[in-house]
Amino acid sequence: MAQNEDLAKRRKRLLYQANHRGTQESDLVIGGFARAHLDDFGADDLDRFEALISLTDADLMDWISGRTEPPEHLRGPILDLMIDFKNKMLNN
């Protein structure tokens, strides 16, 4: 039970951080992604997401938008999911 409570607290904190990035575009994309996916993430996925959102908005949005390629060590399922989310936003 305590682990589930800890995950809920982490999700809430990460959701807040994702929604308060500093630019409207980042808030919409990263915050929208967090609202859509954080509830499905376990501890490992939350770790990966937290590592990504600890980076600068400029870099993260460049990678999500496809303006530049992310470094190899940051590539993975969470960043891929964020890129897919951004692409679906553009197509709606």
Sequence and secondary structure as in RCSB ss.txt:
>XXXX:A:sequence
MAQNEDLAKRRKRLLYQANHRGTQESDLVIGGFARAHLDDFGADDLDRFEALISLTDADLMDWISGRTEPPEHLR
GPILDLMIDFKNKMLNN
>XXXX:A:secstr
 HHHHHHHHHHHHHHHHHH SSSHHHHHHHHHHHHHHGGG  HHHHHHHHHHHTS HHHHHHHHHTSS   GGG 
SHHHHHHHHHHHHHHH 
